[in-house]
């Protein structure tokens, strides 16, 4: 009931984030005292609550509930680290769905009878876009923590790696909602980009296998062929993260990366050019040879 405040009273509660913070803090304190046997049913009941359909007519799950739920997940992962990681197996399907689908937005296909109806749908879609932006950032943050503490690859096995890769990379081109600055609690584009890079970077580090690094490297490099600067920069930043953290182990990926860097060094945008040059230098240091001739 306390966690449902966002859905039921969002307009009337000015400090909804502070209230939620305090409720989540109380739940975390409680979980410190629980054993695995008593924690599991509590977790599963909360998950069921978050995923239940609140509107039977549209079979839609509540994004307000999902936002609070993933705030809680972030805190649980932060507090319990590798002990909590195995619980992510219950979250992967929902995470992928929210990262992949625009279908979670309110459908505007219903016939509208009046101009007022149009305005309401527009407002609802705009509101849903804002909520989805906040929710996706929380999901990416929680996945980053999952990868960070997944020391024995309980979650990030080959199958889950493949399942998560494209939905996460697809966020490179997810458009931020309009008038983002005016949305309370919404992360900026810069913050989301930072989360994305550390999420995919940590995914590579935890995977510990060039069989999995190759598809990740390929997916992010393909994003650099976009016409927009943001996906290019994000792709390059993930490559840089991998170069810096995998070090010598990244050398096996250099042959695929070189042609993309060759294109990006010619880019009209200065930040793209500059970052490409920095990465090329770092790759040359790792491989111990000049790579210019291969460009």
Secondary structure by P-SEA (a helix, b strand, c coil): ccccccccccccccaaaaaaaaaaaaaaaaaaaccaaaaaaaaaaaaaaaacccccccccccaaaaaaaaaaaaaaaaaccccccccccccaaaaaaaacccccccccccccccaaaaaaaaaaaaaaaaaaaaaaaaaaaaaaaaaaaccccccccaaaaaacaaaaaaccccccccccccccccccaaaaaaaaaaaaaaaaaaaccaaaaaaaaaaaaaaaacccaaaaaaaaaaaaaaaaacccccccccccaaaaaaaaaacccaaaaaaaaaaaaaaaaaacccccccc
